[in-house]
Amino acid sequence: IVGVSLAAVGTATAATGGILLAGGRRIRSDAPGAETQQAYVGALERGERRQVTGAALIGVGAALLVSGILTAVLTSRRR
C-alpha cells in the first residue's frame, strides 16, 4: 500500500507541476500585451516563477512515482 500511495502522490504532484508550468508559459506569452513596462516585467517574472515551480514539482512527482512503483514491485516480490 505504501508503493501505491507514493505513486498516487507522485502522479498528483507531477500533474500539478504540469499545470503550473503551462500557466507560467501562458503568462509569459501574454506579457507583451501588458499596458505598461512595469506590468510587462511583472508578468515575465510571475510567469518565470510559475514555470520554475512547475518544473520542480514535475521532478519531485516523477521521483515519487518511480519510488512508489519500485516499492510496490519490490514489496510484492517478498511475499
Secondary structure, 3 states (H helix, E strand, C coil): CHHHHHHHHHHHHHHHHHHHHHHHHHHHHHHHHCCCHHHHHHHHHHHHHHHHHHHHHHHHHHHHHHHHHHHHHHHHHHC
